Amino acid sequence: MTTIRSLSKLRAGVIGTGFIGPVHIEALRRLGVPVTALCDVPERVQAAADRLMIPRALSDYRELLRSPDVDVVHITAPNRYHAEMSLAALKAGKHVVCEKPLAMNTRETAAIVKAARRRGTVFAVNYNVRFYPAVLQLRRAVANGELGEIIHVNGSYFQDWLFKETDYNWRLLPSEGGKLRAVADVGTHWMDTASFILGAKITSVFADLVTFHQTRKRPLGEVQTFARAQTKVKYATYKVATEDFANVLLQFSNGVRGNLGVSQVAAGRKNCIRLEIYGSKKSAWWCSEDPEMLHFGHRDGANQTAVRATPAFGDGATGFMDYPPGHVEGFPDTFKMLFRNIYSTIAAGSTGERLFATAEDGHQEVAVCEAIMMSHHSKRWIKV
Ligand SMILES: NC(=O)c1ccc[n+]([C@@H]2O[C@H](COP(=O)([O-])OP(=O)(O)OC[C@H]3O[C@@H](n4cnc5c(N)ncnc54)[C@H](O)[C@@H]3O)[C@@H](O)[C@H]2O)c1
């Protein structure tokens, strides 16, 4: 059994200091893992290192990979860099935590899977939603038959930060984020979470994609994730080739059927992942905007709401919660718990229970994305 103390012997290096890089750094520090080096583009990196109090600021990620005081590399740069950086980090003998989606297409993700298997170091994809206590509890409830036989699952991942035609981010460009946007960016979180809970893969999809803003206005200059449009900004109009909204029908390997909605133009929904699981005994549902509450639905009796870390909630998340009930654990805590699981696995020589998403899981999600794209164009069911 690995003690948490041994985690601090591992040292991290982080590539990318935009929105999510600092979330990684904060979670690592909460675990006592030192972050010894930071990498970003030359014009950003020193200011970021000063702000985040990291000793070494590097503007070439290959230099970070050569650093002997970096054991685990966190890749939090935009999607188009994931494959190149992952393959180079594996080649350098590092353990890797790569942000989702794993890469731009299955050619790239397959190469990462192959390299990760060959190298044998730990490779994780940052599907952090798995580590909400309610998600871990739902997984337990499905596995032990508490809900009965699962009939269907339903849910959505809705956001509004790309609601306006002037909202801009690199994700809107296929060359930066990939051909699918909303589905690859947040839809894969939902699909990974549903597969994790059900213990089953998505095998077939039927999809309809909608681009509400056919053209958008791009502010001249750089814009960060979740940044708000400002007045007095000059814009250039461009055609949008990625979807704002998706409807996806799903079939899982265990026969369960699902339907998923994904939107980045849903006014008022800031970052809302919602999952409902319908079984032959009862149903259960959860939403990330109210993360402490797990709801159970009954045909005859009264429906129930269980608060995290109480006996009514169940013990499926034991070991993945640090605070008592009423002391909310949310988005940043999922990173802490995910990294604890990854770093414990590394420290234990890969013998710990792996709950994190692997390179294979990341590859599977990108394969589902490609099937969704194909289904949208051919207007039929596509096997993954
Ligand atoms: N798991 C989650 O909940 C979650 C949330 C947000 C983003 N993400 C993922 O994290 C990644 C980054 O997203 P973000 O929202 O932080 O983007 P961002 O644009 O806010 O930050 C990206 C950073 O990478 C830097 N960068 C660009 N090219 C680089 C290079 N060649 N070398 C080093 N640094 C480089 C940029 O300068 C920027 O600081 C994406 O893959 C995204 O899908 C995951």
The ligand as a Tripos MOL2 file, in Angstrom:
@<TRIPOS>MOLECULE
LIG
   44    48     1     0     0
SMALL
NO_CHARGES

@<TRIPOS>ATOM
      1 N1        -10.2850   18.3680  -17.8920 N.am      1 LIG1
      2 C1        -10.9010   19.5230  -17.9700 C.2       1 LIG1
      3 O1        -11.8450   19.7870  -17.2510 O.2       1 LIG1
      4 C2        -10.3890   20.5680  -18.9370 C.ar      1 LIG1
      5 C3        -10.8450   21.8870  -18.8340 C.ar      1 LIG1
      6 C4        -10.3280   22.8350  -19.7210 C.ar      1 LIG1
      7 C5         -9.4080   22.4670  -20.6970 C.ar      1 LIG1
      8 N2         -9.0330   21.1690  -20.8070 N.ar      1 LIG1
      9 C6         -8.0720   20.7690  -21.8600 C.3       1 LIG1
     10 O2         -6.8060   21.3650  -21.5550 O.3       1 LIG1
     11 C7         -6.1440   21.7990  -22.7390 C.3       1 LIG1
     12 C8         -5.8370   23.2910  -22.6250 C.3       1 LIG1
     13 O3         -7.0520   24.0000  -22.5210 O.3       1 LIG1
     14 P1         -7.1300   25.4560  -21.8500 P.3       1 LIG1
     15 O4         -8.5770   25.7500  -21.7360 O.co2     1 LIG1
     16 O5         -6.2820   25.5180  -20.6360 O.co2     1 LIG1
     17 O6         -6.4890   26.3290  -23.0250 O.3       1 LIG1
     18 P2         -5.8130   27.7740  -22.8810 P.3       1 LIG1
     19 O7         -5.8050   28.3460  -24.2440 O.co2     1 LIG1
     20 O8         -6.4550   28.5400  -21.7720 O.co2     1 LIG1
     21 O9         -4.3160   27.4240  -22.4260 O.3       1 LIG1
     22 C9         -3.4060   26.7570  -23.2740 C.3       1 LIG1
     23 C10        -1.9920   27.2130  -22.9070 C.3       1 LIG1
     24 O10        -1.0620   26.4570  -23.6940 O.3       1 LIG1
     25 C11        -0.0660   27.3570  -24.1460 C.3       1 LIG1
     26 N3          0.5990   26.8280  -25.3420 N.ar      1 LIG1
     27 C12         0.2130   26.9130  -26.6380 C.ar      1 LIG1
     28 N4          1.1190   26.3320  -27.4190 N.ar      1 LIG1
     29 C13         2.1090   25.8770  -26.6280 C.ar      1 LIG1
     30 C14         3.3390   25.2070  -26.8770 C.ar      1 LIG1
     31 N5          3.7110   24.8750  -28.1050 N.pl3     1 LIG1
     32 N6          4.1340   24.9060  -25.8230 N.ar      1 LIG1
     33 C15         3.7580   25.2360  -24.5680 C.ar      1 LIG1
     34 N7          2.6030   25.8870  -24.2780 N.ar      1 LIG1
     35 C16         1.7900   26.1920  -25.2980 C.ar      1 LIG1
     36 C17        -0.8260   28.6510  -24.4180 C.3       1 LIG1
     37 O11         0.0400   29.7780  -24.5120 O.3       1 LIG1
     38 C18        -1.7450   28.6930  -23.2090 C.3       1 LIG1
     39 O12        -1.1310   29.3000  -22.0960 O.3       1 LIG1
     40 C19        -7.0750   21.4170  -23.8820 C.3       1 LIG1
     41 O13        -6.6620   20.2070  -24.4400 O.3       1 LIG1
     42 C20        -8.4270   21.2650  -23.2410 C.3       1 LIG1
     43 O14        -9.2670   20.3560  -23.9080 O.3       1 LIG1
     44 C21        -9.4900   20.2360  -19.9420 C.ar      1 LIG1
@<TRIPOS>BOND
     1     1     2 1
     2     2     3 2
     3     2     4 1
     4     4     5 ar
     5     4    44 ar
     6     5     6 ar
     7     6     7 ar
     8     7     8 ar
     9     8     9 1
    10     8    44 ar
    11     9    10 1
    12     9    42 1
    13    10    11 1
    14    11    12 1
    15    11    40 1
    16    12    13 1
    17    13    14 1
    18    14    15 2
    19    14    16 1
    20    14    17 1
    21    17    18 1
    22    18    19 2
    23    18    20 1
    24    18    21 1
    25    21    22 1
    26    22    23 1
    27    23    24 1
    28    23    38 1
    29    24    25 1
    30    25    26 1
    31    25    36 1
    32    26    27 ar
    33    26    35 ar
    34    27    28 ar
    35    28    29 ar
    36    29    30 ar
    37    29    35 ar
    38    30    31 1
    39    30    32 ar
    40    32    33 ar
    41    33    34 ar
    42    34    35 ar
    43    36    37 1
    44    36    38 1
    45    38    39 1
    46    40    41 1
    47    40    42 1
    48    42    43 1
@<TRIPOS>SUBSTRUCTURE
     1 LIG1         1 GROUP 0 **** ****
